Structure formats: C-alpha cells, structure tokens
C-alpha cells in the first residue's frame, strides 16, 4: 500500500500545513510501532513520537511523546488540569480517533481530542508522528503539529 491519503494527511493538506510522508513496510508481528518506524526509517527514537490516548478524569486526551521515553501520567494529568490519568481502552481510542492502534495520528482524528505534545519536540526542526495508518509516519515541524492539533507543550515524558 503506497497511498498516503489518510485523514491526517488530508487534514494537513486542507490546512496548508507542510509535512513530508514517510512510508515503510510494517511487519504484522510488530507491536512496538514507534520503535519499528524509527528503525525502518533510520531516525533517532528521540525524534519519533508516539500518540497515546489517555483517560484524564472524564475526558480523553492525546499525549504525544518520544518513542525513546515513557508517558508520565501524573505530569499529563497536571498539564490538562485533571486529578488522575490512565491509558484509555484501545477499543475506545480507536472508536474516538477513527484510527487503529499503531496507526493513531494526533492529526485528523474523527473526534478531535485535547492534545499535549512533550516539550522535547521543540529540540528538533521536525519530528515524526503517525500518519494515520501502520507503516506511515509524517515529518512535521513541532509548531505546525501544535497548530494542526491545537496542542499545548508540556514536560509529559520521562526516560
């Protein structure tokens, strides 16, 4: 599948936000999707960001953190003014975003969710996030990612 037309890429094109698609051959056996993307694209894991859907109190929130680290749920809760946060049920995440796990993009979600991008994204001119399907990442400037998603930046990742 070489088509890059996903809700994420369509939303970026429609908004006039520049990005570069990077397709790779996703292995059906892969479960660490961000690590797989980093390895196959030859990109440092600090520059490849995973998209996690989190239940923060009564709301769903998207956390975008480097593949090389982990999401700090307490820091995310604080960033969105919630008392507690936990990873959302994968089936719920898929229903609300319109994407499959491993291909959830922070951009172009069926139900746009509040989004927090880890502040380390600003260390790079561009970062890589899911393009809306397994086997497709998009390269985008951190400021453009925040613009496309309405995201805020916060320290939400830990090593």
N, CA, C and O atoms as a DFTB+ gen file, in Angstrom:
636 C
 N C O
     1  1       0.854      -1.186       0.000
     2  2       0.000       0.000       0.000
     3  2       0.892       1.239       0.000
     4  3       1.602       1.497       0.972
     5  1       0.856       1.980      -1.055
     6  2       1.721       3.149      -1.145
     7  2       0.946       4.452      -1.006
     8  3       1.549       5.521      -0.910
     9  1      -0.361       4.378      -0.994
    10  2      -1.159       5.588      -0.859
    11  2      -0.905       6.246       0.490
    12  3      -0.813       5.561       1.509
    13  1      -0.794       7.548       0.500
    14  2      -0.600       8.269       1.756
    15  2      -1.841       9.074       2.130
    16  3      -1.793       9.883       3.057
    17  1      -2.962       8.863       1.416
    18  2      -4.182       9.606       1.694
    19  2      -4.890       9.069       2.924
    20  3      -5.658       8.111       2.834
    21  1      -4.638       9.677       4.065
    22  2      -5.292       9.317       5.319
    23  2      -5.981      10.564       5.850
    24  3      -5.702      11.664       5.373
    25  1      -6.875      10.424       6.826
    26  2      -7.471      11.630       7.396
    27  2      -6.409      12.634       7.889
    28  3      -6.625      13.844       7.822
    29  1      -5.282      12.139       8.374
    30  2      -4.212      13.032       8.858
    31  2      -3.608      13.828       7.712
    32  3      -3.476      15.048       7.806
    33  1      -3.241      13.151       6.632
    34  2      -2.601      13.861       5.523
    35  2      -3.591      14.781       4.822
    36  3      -3.226      15.870       4.379
    37  1      -4.830      14.348       4.724
    38  2      -5.862      15.188       4.099
    39  2      -6.079      16.451       4.934
    40  3      -6.184      17.546       4.383
    41  1      -6.148      16.305       6.265
    42  2      -6.347      17.466       7.142
    43  2      -5.183      18.447       7.022
    44  3      -5.396      19.660       6.996
    45  1      -3.957      17.934       6.949
    46  2      -2.792      18.814       6.823
    47  2      -2.788      19.534       5.483
    48  3      -2.504      20.729       5.412
    49  1      -3.107      18.798       4.419
    50  2      -3.156      19.421       3.087
    51  2      -4.229      20.505       3.045
    52  3      -4.001      21.592       2.514
    53  1      -5.395      20.207       3.604
    54  2      -6.512      21.147       3.604
    55  2      -6.160      22.418       4.379
    56  3      -6.573      23.515       4.003
    57  1      -5.384      22.262       5.477
    58  2      -4.996      23.399       6.305
    59  2      -3.766      24.128       5.752
    60  3      -3.375      25.176       6.266
    61  1      -3.162      23.564       4.701
    62  2      -1.977      24.185       4.121
    63  2      -0.749      24.064       5.008
    64  3       0.159      24.893       4.933
    65  1      -0.717      23.044       5.839
    66  2       0.411      22.831       6.753
    67  2       1.403      21.876       6.099
    68  3       1.030      20.771       5.705
    69  1       2.669      22.294       5.978
    70  2       3.652      21.441       5.300
    71  2       4.031      20.212       6.124
    72  3       4.167      20.277       7.346
    73  1       4.196      19.099       5.426
    74  2       4.639      17.850       6.047
    75  2       5.248      16.986       4.954
    76  3       5.044      17.225       3.764
    77  1       5.998      15.980       5.379
    78  2       6.572      15.024       4.434
    79  2       6.158      13.628       4.864
    80  3       6.469      13.219       5.983
    81  1       5.456      12.870       3.995
    82  2       5.089      11.497       4.354
    83  2       6.295      10.559       4.205
    84  3       7.111      10.716       3.298
    85  1       6.386       9.599       5.097
    86  2       7.447       8.583       5.056
    87  2       6.791       7.220       5.254
    88  3       6.423       6.852       6.369
    89  1       6.650       6.479       4.158
    90  2       6.074       5.136       4.239
    91  2       7.174       4.122       4.507
    92  3       8.315       4.299       4.080
    93  1       6.825       3.073       5.209
    94  2       7.742       1.962       5.462
    95  2       6.934       0.675       5.506
    96  3       5.711       0.700       5.639
    97  1       7.626      -0.442       5.395
    98  2       6.957      -1.746       5.355
    99  2       6.703      -2.225       6.776
   100  3       7.611      -2.726       7.439
   101  1       5.462      -2.071       7.248
   102  2       5.087      -2.502       8.599
   103  2       5.021      -4.023       8.653
   104  3       4.419      -4.658       7.787
   105  1       5.637      -4.592       9.663
   106  2       5.581      -6.048       9.880
   107  2       4.363      -6.374      10.733
   108  3       4.141      -5.749      11.771
   109  1       3.574      -7.350      10.299
   110  2       2.372      -7.721      11.044
   111  2       2.683      -8.185      12.462
   112  3       1.822      -8.134      13.339
   113  1       3.917      -8.638      12.685
   114  2       4.305      -9.134      14.004
   115  2       4.775      -8.024      14.938
   116  3       4.957      -8.263      16.132
   117  1       4.972      -6.826      14.419
   118  2       5.474      -5.717      15.234
   119  2       4.409      -5.232      16.210
   120  3       3.238      -5.096      15.853
   121  1       4.827      -4.973      17.437
   122  2       3.915      -4.435      18.448
   123  2       4.416      -3.105      19.004
   124  3       3.633      -2.347      19.577
   125  1       5.688      -2.813      18.849
   126  2       6.246      -1.521      19.255
   127  2       6.323      -0.649      18.004
   128  3       7.374      -0.523      17.376
   129  1       5.185      -0.052      17.660
   130  2       5.034       0.608      16.368
   131  2       5.992       1.786      16.182
   132  3       6.561       1.954      15.103
   133  1       6.173       2.594      17.211
   134  2       7.078       3.732      17.098
   135  2       8.520       3.306      16.932
   136  3       9.260       3.885      16.136
   137  1       8.922       2.284      17.690
   138  2      10.290       1.772      17.570
   139  2      10.506       1.180      16.183
   140  3      11.574       1.342      15.592
   141  1       9.491       0.494      15.668
   142  2       9.580      -0.073      14.325
   143  2       9.767       1.046      13.301
   144  3      10.615       0.943      12.415
   145  1       8.977       2.113      13.422
   146  2       9.085       3.237      12.486
   147  2      10.478       3.856      12.549
   148  3      11.089       4.120      11.514
   149  1      10.979       4.086      13.755
   150  2      12.305       4.688      13.907
   151  2      13.376       3.827      13.247
   152  3      14.239       4.334      12.531
   153  1      13.313       2.523      13.493
   154  2      14.329       1.614      12.936
   155  2      14.249       1.559      11.420
   156  3      15.273       1.646      10.742
   157  1      13.046       1.417      10.880
   158  2      12.903       1.255       9.428
   159  2      13.140       2.560       8.668
   160  3      13.542       2.537       7.505
   161  1      12.893       3.689       9.319
   162  2      13.132       4.977       8.663
   163  2      14.542       5.508       8.946
   164  3      14.969       6.502       8.358
   165  1      15.261       4.830       9.855
   166  2      16.621       5.256      10.181
   167  2      16.658       6.578      10.931
   168  3      17.567       7.384      10.731
   169  1      15.665       6.806      11.800
   170  2      15.536       8.057      12.552
   171  2      15.776       7.768      14.035
   172  3      15.355       6.730      14.544
   173  1      16.442       8.675      14.714
   174  2      16.679       8.562      16.151
   175  2      15.328       8.478      16.874
   176  3      14.407       9.234      16.563
   177  1      15.212       7.553      17.840
   178  2      13.951       7.370      18.568
   179  2      13.519       8.616      19.345
   180  3      12.347       8.743      19.701
   181  1      14.449       9.533      19.610
   182  2      14.078      10.780      20.292
   183  2      13.254      11.701      19.389
   184  3      12.538      12.576      19.875
   185  1      13.359      11.497      18.059
   186  2      12.649      12.348      17.088
   187  2      11.351      11.731      16.597
   188  3      10.561      12.395      15.927
   189  1      11.127      10.470      16.924
   190  2       9.895       9.783      16.527
   191  2       8.974       9.779      17.746
   192  3       9.349       9.303      18.818
   193  1       7.764      10.314      17.569
   194  2       6.838      10.467      18.679
   195  2       5.649       9.524      18.526
   196  3       5.098       9.360      17.438
   197  1       5.271       8.909      19.645
   198  2       4.101       8.025      19.649
   199  2       2.895       8.803      20.142
   200  3       3.014       9.745      20.925
   201  1       1.739       8.389      19.669
   202  2       0.471       9.024      20.022
   203  2      -0.273       8.091      20.966
   204  3      -0.613       6.968      20.593
   205  1      -0.527       8.552      22.184
   206  2      -1.226       7.746      23.180
   207  2      -2.527       8.435      23.559
   208  3      -2.554       9.647      23.771
   209  1      -3.595       7.669      23.644
   210  2      -4.886       8.212      24.064
   211  2      -5.056       7.872      25.546
   212  3      -4.918       6.721      25.959
   213  1      -5.358       8.899      26.324
   214  2      -5.383       8.791      27.780
   215  2      -6.734       9.251      28.308
   216  3      -7.315      10.221      27.821
   217  1      -7.221       8.531      29.319
   218  2      -8.421       8.961      30.033
   219  2      -7.947       9.863      31.168
   220  3      -7.304       9.387      32.103
   221  1      -8.252      11.148      31.100
   222  2      -7.882      12.115      32.139
   223  2      -9.170      12.581      32.798
   224  3      -9.934      13.348      32.211
   225  1      -9.408      12.119      34.014
   226  2     -10.696      12.317      34.683
   227  2     -11.796      11.821      33.745
   228  3     -11.831      10.638      33.408
   229  1     -12.708      12.726      33.314
   230  2     -13.823      12.288      32.465
   231  2     -13.603      12.549      30.977
   232  3     -14.528      12.397      30.179
   233  1     -12.389      12.939      30.600
   234  2     -12.121      13.288      29.209
   235  2     -11.017      12.427      28.610
   236  3     -10.149      11.912      29.314
   237  1     -11.077      12.288      27.295
   238  2      -9.975      11.652      26.582
   239  2      -9.027      12.748      26.113
   240  3      -9.453      13.806      25.651
   241  1      -7.740      12.473      26.242
   242  2      -6.686      13.409      25.878
   243  2      -5.644      12.645      25.079
   244  3      -5.411      11.462      25.328
   245  1      -5.017      13.315      24.122
   246  2      -3.942      12.709      23.344
   247  2      -2.607      13.209      23.897
   248  3      -2.401      14.409      24.080
   249  1      -1.712      12.265      24.156
   250  2      -0.352      12.587      24.582
   251  2       0.596      12.175      23.463
   252  3       0.512      11.058      22.951
   253  1       1.497      13.078      23.084
   254  2       2.459      12.807      22.018
   255  2       3.848      12.878      22.660
   256  3       4.325      13.950      23.033
   257  1       4.483      11.705      22.777
   258  2       5.764      11.607      23.489
   259  2       6.778      10.834      22.654
   260  3       6.407      10.030      21.799
   261  1       8.077      11.085      22.910
   262  2       9.097      10.371      22.146
   263  2       9.026       8.865      22.357
   264  3       8.741       8.391      23.456
   265  1       9.287       8.128      21.295
   266  2       9.330       6.668      21.356
   267  2      10.389       6.208      22.359
   268  3      10.255       5.151      22.975
   269  1      11.450       7.018      22.517
   270  2      12.558       6.650      23.398
   271  2      12.203       6.749      24.878
   272  3      12.957       6.271      25.726
   273  1      11.065       7.362      25.198
   274  2      10.690       7.542      26.596
   275  2       9.333       6.949      26.906
   276  3       8.761       6.196      26.119
   277  1       8.836       7.312      28.075
   278  2       7.527       6.851      28.518
   279  2       6.681       8.064      28.892
   280  3       7.204       9.130      29.218
   281  1       5.384       7.882      28.838
   282  2       4.470       8.934      29.246
   283  2       4.423       8.996      30.767
   284  3       4.262       7.970      31.428
   285  1       4.563      10.192      31.322
   286  2       4.407      10.427      32.756
   287  2       2.943      10.822      32.962
   288  3       2.559      11.964      32.712
   289  1       2.137       9.869      33.420
   290  2       0.692      10.101      33.538
   291  2       0.360      11.222      34.522
   292  3      -0.587      11.976      34.299
   293  1       1.132      11.340      35.611
   294  2       0.883      12.421      36.574
   295  2       1.164      13.780      35.942
   296  3       0.415      14.734      36.154
   297  1       2.239      13.868      35.169
   298  2       2.572      15.126      34.503
   299  2       1.507      15.482      33.465
   300  3       1.147      16.650      33.319
   301  1       1.003      14.477      32.744
   302  2      -0.055      14.742      31.767
   303  2      -1.312      15.233      32.472
   304  3      -1.930      16.204      32.037
   305  1      -1.693      14.569      33.558
   306  2      -2.882      14.992      34.308
   307  2      -2.728      16.451      34.739
   308  3      -3.658      17.246      34.603
   309  1      -1.562      16.791      35.253
   310  2      -1.323      18.176      35.693
   311  2      -1.415      19.139      34.515
   312  3      -1.944      20.241      34.659
   313  1      -0.905      18.737      33.355
   314  2      -0.899      19.611      32.178
   315  2      -2.304      19.937      31.686
   316  3      -2.532      20.998      31.106
   317  1      -3.252      19.017      31.920
   318  2      -4.629      19.243      31.454
   319  2      -5.592      19.554      32.602
   320  3      -6.804      19.624      32.401
   321  1      -5.043      19.740      33.808
   322  2      -5.877      20.096      34.947
   323  2      -6.740      18.964      35.460
   324  3      -7.819      19.202      36.002
   325  1      -6.273      17.721      35.294
   326  2      -7.026      16.554      35.769
   327  2      -6.415      16.039      37.072
   328  3      -5.246      16.284      37.369
   329  1      -7.232      15.323      37.838
   330  2      -6.729      14.734      39.075
   331  2      -5.938      13.459      38.804
   332  3      -4.932      13.195      39.462
   333  1      -6.398      12.666      37.830
   334  2      -5.700      11.421      37.521
   335  2      -5.815      11.111      36.034
   336  3      -6.696      11.614      35.337
   337  1      -4.900      10.271      35.573
   338  2      -4.892       9.887      34.162
   339  2      -4.456       8.431      34.050
   340  3      -3.639       7.950      34.835
   341  1      -5.010       7.745      33.071
   342  2      -4.644       6.355      32.780
   343  2      -4.803       6.137      31.285
   344  3      -5.610       6.805      30.639
   345  1      -4.041       5.212      30.737
   346  2      -4.183       4.917      29.317
   347  2      -5.615       4.494      29.034
   348  3      -6.203       3.732      29.801
   349  1      -6.169       4.979      27.950
   350  2      -7.543       4.654      27.570
   351  2      -7.618       3.242      27.014
   352  3      -6.627       2.697      26.528
   353  1      -8.789       2.667      27.091
   354  2      -9.026       1.362      26.489
   355  2      -8.756       1.462      24.992
   356  3      -9.263       2.376      24.342
   357  1      -7.962       0.537      24.426
   358  2      -7.630       0.628      22.996
   359  2      -8.860       0.680      22.084
   360  3      -8.851       1.406      21.090
   361  1      -9.904      -0.066      22.398
   362  2     -11.106      -0.057      21.557
   363  2     -11.759       1.324      21.576
   364  3     -12.237       1.799      20.546
   365  1     -11.782       1.969      22.746
   366  2     -12.335       3.313      22.855
   367  2     -11.470       4.305      22.078
   368  3     -11.988       5.179      21.384
   369  1     -10.153       4.164      22.199
   370  2      -9.239       5.050      21.465
   371  2      -9.473       4.932      19.961
   372  3      -9.484       5.938      19.252
   373  1      -9.659       3.718      19.479
   374  2      -9.898       3.510      18.047
   375  2     -11.225       4.116      17.618
   376  3     -11.302       4.754      16.568
   377  1     -12.272       3.925      18.417
   378  2     -13.592       4.478      18.073
   379  2     -13.565       5.997      18.019
   380  3     -14.105       6.594      17.088
   381  1     -12.942       6.627      19.006
   382  2     -12.964       8.092      19.091
   383  2     -12.049       8.767      18.072
   384  3     -12.358       9.853      17.581
   385  1     -10.917       8.122      17.752
   386  2      -9.983       8.753      16.819
   387  2     -10.249       8.370      15.370
   388  3      -9.916       9.125      14.457
   389  1     -10.851       7.195      15.153
   390  2     -11.060       6.710      13.790
   391  2      -9.837       6.007      13.220
   392  3      -9.810       5.659      12.039
   393  1      -8.835       5.799      14.048
   394  2      -7.604       5.124      13.623
   395  2      -7.428       3.827      14.392
   396  3      -7.995       3.655      15.471
   397  1      -6.630       2.900      13.829
   398  2      -6.314       1.663      14.537
   399  2      -5.091       1.877      15.422
   400  3      -4.224       2.695      15.114
   401  1      -5.034       1.131      16.524
   402  2      -3.865       1.184      17.399
   403  2      -2.624       0.881      16.562
   404  3      -2.620      -0.036      15.740
   405  1      -1.589       1.658      16.784
   406  2      -0.376       1.526      15.978
   407  2      -0.393       2.451      14.777
   408  3       0.618       2.616      14.095
   409  1      -1.550       3.054      14.522
   410  2      -1.678       3.995      13.420
   411  2      -2.448       5.238      13.836
   412  3      -2.908       6.002      12.987
   413  1      -2.591       5.445      15.155
   414  2      -3.319       6.609      15.638
   415  2      -2.452       7.848      15.452
   416  3      -1.359       7.956      16.006
   417  1      -2.962       8.762      14.670
   418  2      -2.261      10.023      14.431
   419  2      -2.839      11.091      15.346
   420  3      -4.030      11.061      15.656
   421  1      -2.008      12.041      15.783
   422  2      -2.560      13.159      16.541
   423  2      -3.361      14.112      15.652
   424  3      -4.086      14.968      16.160
   425  1      -3.235      13.971      14.343
   426  2      -3.865      14.867      13.364
   427  2      -5.033      14.159      12.681
   428  3      -4.955      12.965      12.392
   429  1      -6.107      14.888      12.426
   430  2      -7.206      14.358      11.616
   431  2      -8.061      13.312      12.301
   432  3      -8.588      12.414      11.645
   433  1      -8.203      13.415      13.604
   434  2      -9.000      12.432      14.335
   435  2     -10.490      12.657      14.093
   436  3     -10.944      13.781      13.878
   437  1     -11.238      11.550      14.136
   438  2     -12.681      11.614      13.934
   439  2     -13.323      12.550      14.955
   440  3     -14.157      13.382      14.597
   441  1     -12.939      12.417      16.222
   442  2     -13.368      13.317      17.283
   443  2     -12.108      14.015      17.780
   444  3     -11.332      13.411      18.520
   445  1     -11.882      15.277      17.394
   446  2     -10.649      15.948      17.835
   447  2     -10.569      15.996      19.360
   448  3     -11.507      16.426      20.031
   449  1      -9.445      15.551      19.888
   450  2      -9.236      15.491      21.325
   451  2      -8.185      16.516      21.741
   452  3      -7.296      16.863      20.964
   453  1      -8.301      16.994      22.984
   454  2      -7.264      17.871      23.527
   455  2      -5.934      17.131      23.407
   456  3      -5.863      15.930      23.665
   457  1      -4.885      17.847      23.019
   458  2      -3.602      17.219      22.738
   459  2      -2.481      17.940      23.474
   460  3      -2.445      19.168      23.542
   461  1      -1.554      17.131      24.030
   462  2      -0.366      17.659      24.693
   463  2       0.844      17.009      24.036
   464  3       0.950      15.784      23.981
   465  1       1.752      17.838      23.540
   466  2       2.981      17.357      22.908
   467  2       4.126      17.559      23.897
   468  3       4.273      18.639      24.470
   469  1       4.934      16.525      24.095
   470  2       6.063      16.681      25.007
   471  2       6.977      17.793      24.511
   472  3       7.233      17.922      23.314
   473  1       7.459      18.587      25.452
   474  2       8.260      19.764      25.114
   475  2       9.562      19.429      24.393
   476  3      10.146      20.306      23.756
   477  1      10.033      18.188      24.476
   478  2      11.276      17.832      23.784
   479  2      11.129      17.889      22.269
   480  3      12.134      17.903      21.559
   481  1       9.897      17.923      21.757
   482  2       9.697      18.050      20.309
   483  2      10.377      19.319      19.791
   484  3      10.859      19.354      18.659
   485  1      10.411      20.358      20.626
   486  2      10.987      21.634      20.198
   487  2      12.510      21.608      20.087
   488  3      13.113      22.594      19.663
   489  1      13.130      20.510      20.458
   490  2      14.576      20.363      20.283
   491  2      14.932      20.098      18.819
   492  3      16.101      20.174      18.440
   493  1      13.930      19.789      17.999
   494  2      14.165      19.387      16.605
   495  2      13.434      20.323      15.640
   496  3      12.385      20.887      15.952
   497  1      14.035      20.463      14.457
   498  2      13.362      21.228      13.404
   499  2      12.087      20.518      12.975
   500  3      11.058      21.154      12.745
   501  1      12.165      19.185      12.868
   502  2      10.994      18.374      12.520
   503  2      10.979      17.131      13.396
   504  3      12.016      16.664      13.866
   505  1       9.774      16.610      13.602
   506  2       9.589      15.346      14.316
   507  2       8.723      14.438      13.447
   508  3       8.134      14.879      12.459
   509  1       8.657      13.179      13.827
   510  2       7.882      12.187      13.098
   511  2       6.750      11.693      13.989
   512  3       6.976      11.323      15.140
   513  1       5.530      11.690      13.452
   514  2       4.368      11.147      14.152
   515  2       3.622      10.245      13.175
   516  3       3.867      10.278      11.969
   517  1       2.716       9.444      13.708
   518  2       1.947       8.550      12.847
   519  2       1.166       9.356      11.816
   520  3       0.596      10.405      12.115
   521  1       1.159       8.836      10.602
   522  2       0.424       9.480       9.529
   523  2      -0.998       8.982       9.386
   524  3      -1.702       9.375       8.455
   525  1      -1.435       8.119      10.299
   526  2      -2.822       7.672      10.265
   527  2      -3.025       6.230       9.860
   528  3      -4.159       5.772       9.721
   529  1      -1.924       5.510       9.668
   530  2      -2.022       4.062       9.455
   531  2      -0.669       3.462       9.799
   532  3       0.355       4.146       9.787
   533  1      -0.685       2.185      10.102
   534  2       0.569       1.484      10.362
   535  2       1.389       1.510       9.074
   536  3       0.872       1.231       7.991
   537  1       2.664       1.845       9.203
   538  2       3.523       1.899       8.022
   539  2       3.613       3.272       7.382
   540  3       4.144       3.402       6.279
   541  1       3.103       4.303       8.056
   542  2       3.193       5.661       7.520
   543  2       3.425       6.648       8.655
   544  3       2.597       6.772       9.557
   545  1       4.542       7.342       8.609
   546  2       4.795       8.448       9.527
   547  2       4.829       9.729       8.712
   548  3       5.112       9.721       7.514
   549  1       4.531      10.836       9.394
   550  2       4.664      12.136       8.745
   551  2       5.715      12.931       9.501
   552  3       5.782      12.911      10.730
   553  1       6.524      13.625       8.732
   554  2       7.544      14.508       9.293
   555  2       6.964      15.914       9.276
   556  3       6.485      16.390       8.247
   557  1       7.015      16.573      10.431
   558  2       6.354      17.865      10.572
   559  2       7.098      18.704      11.604
   560  3       7.666      18.164      12.554
   561  1       7.095      20.013      11.421
   562  2       7.692      20.913      12.403
   563  2       6.835      20.892      13.674
   564  3       5.608      20.861      13.587
   565  1       7.470      20.907      14.851
   566  2       6.688      20.879      16.096
   567  2       5.632      21.986      16.180
   568  3       4.519      21.734      16.642
   569  1       5.958      23.186      15.749
   570  2       4.974      24.282      15.797
   571  2       3.796      23.983      14.878
   572  3       2.657      24.310      15.210
   573  1       4.055      23.362      13.723
   574  2       2.976      23.005      12.800
   575  2       2.122      21.872      13.370
   576  3       0.911      21.840      13.154
   577  1       2.745      20.947      14.092
   578  2       1.996      19.876      14.745
   579  2       1.044      20.464      15.784
   580  3      -0.117      20.064      15.871
   581  1       1.546      21.416      16.567
   582  2       0.673      22.061      17.559
   583  2      -0.450      22.838      16.868
   584  3      -1.593      22.819      17.325
   585  1      -0.125      23.514      15.777
   586  2      -1.128      24.259      15.027
   587  2      -2.217      23.322      14.493
   588  3      -3.406      23.627      14.588
   589  1      -1.809      22.200      13.941
   590  2      -2.752      21.259      13.330
   591  2      -3.656      20.581      14.353
   592  3      -4.764      20.161      14.019
   593  1      -3.193      20.472      15.589
   594  2      -3.937      19.729      16.613
   595  2      -4.485      20.611      17.727
   596  3      -5.257      20.150      18.568
   597  1      -4.084      21.884      17.734
   598  2      -4.471      22.756      18.847
   599  2      -3.761      22.362      20.137
   600  3      -4.242      22.664      21.229
   601  1      -2.633      21.698      20.015
   602  2      -1.924      21.156      21.165
   603  2      -1.210      22.222      21.973
   604  3      -0.928      23.320      21.492
   605  1      -0.930      21.868      23.206
   606  2      -0.042      22.630      24.070
   607  2       1.212      21.784      24.288
   608  3       1.191      20.568      24.096
   609  1       2.292      22.431      24.686
   610  2       3.527      21.722      25.027
   611  2       3.660      21.650      26.538
   612  3       3.311      22.588      27.255
   613  1       4.174      20.512      27.012
   614  2       4.427      20.343      28.441
   615  2       5.431      19.216      28.615
   616  3       5.624      18.401      27.713
   617  1       6.062      19.173      29.768
   618  2       7.007      18.099      30.087
   619  2       6.193      16.887      30.546
   620  3       5.893      16.750      31.732
   621  1       5.834      16.004      29.597
   622  2       4.985      14.857      29.941
   623  2       5.675      13.518      29.716
   624  3       5.059      12.469      29.900
   625  1       6.956      13.540      29.317
   626  2       7.681      12.288      29.073
   627  2       8.762      12.111      30.129
   628  3       9.269      13.078      30.696
   629  1       9.097      10.863      30.376
   630  2      10.242      10.544      31.234
   631  2      11.031       9.431      30.563
   632  3      10.518       8.706      29.711
   633  1      12.291       9.311      30.967
   634  2      13.166       8.303      30.344
   635  2      12.784       6.906      30.767
   636  3      13.412       5.938      30.339
